[in-house]
Amino acid sequence: MLSKVSNRFLAVTILAIFVIALVGIISNKSLEKTKMASSEIPKTTQTQTQEVSKVDTLKGYLQVIVVDSKTGTPVEGANVVFSNLEQLYTTGKDGKTQLIPMNIKSTGGLGITSQPYEEVVIGVFKQGYADYILFNAKVRPTTQDKPQLKVIRVVKASTATTTPVFAMEKYSSEMAKEVMNKMKAKLNSLANSTQEIEEIEISE
């Protein structure tokens, strides 16, 4: 009788130890999962912050050079304004503005070109010369020691009411080729896709 009781007690004790150990293992695994999940969240947030930071800190440095359209001599005292900046810049004796930092916020051509750029309008105003407006001026990411240069050739005004000059900046040959190749690829993709053509009967 005593032997049976001892055996039952031993069995119950072993079962209890097994249950406690099993619960401990499950608790440890749950704790590890919680730690992993909590450690992944900051990493994801940190990665997103870094990506946003990269976009926000993308900069271009620009310098405008204003010269006489006929003689090519530098034009001093020309006022230069930008559509995206709230600051007036003036050219010096060498016809150059100071170095102009500019944030590059957009990808030109809605992602059709591989290199991002900021598209702005530049206005140049100087007494004795026709007002000059340059559309679609593209400012690309550059370093401060290698700024992007834009030469504006202003025309001398024959009268006080001389017609302003409106110009549009062209794409560079490399960018033009890139856009052309992508548009041709899109053409081929659309031409090869199967499209249903609906015939419409027109009564006379």
Buried (B, 14 or more C-beta within 10 A) or exposed (E): EEEEEEEEEEEEEEEEEEEEEEEEEEEEEEEEEEEEEEEEEEEEEEEEEEEEEEEEEBBBBBBBBBBBBEEEEBBBEBBBBBEEBEEEBEBEEEBBBEEBEBBBEBBBBEEEBEBBBBBBBBBBBBEEBBBBBBEBBBBBBBEEEEBBEBEBBBBBBEEEEBEEBEBEBEBEEEBEEBBEEBEEEEEEEEEEEEEEEEEEEEEE
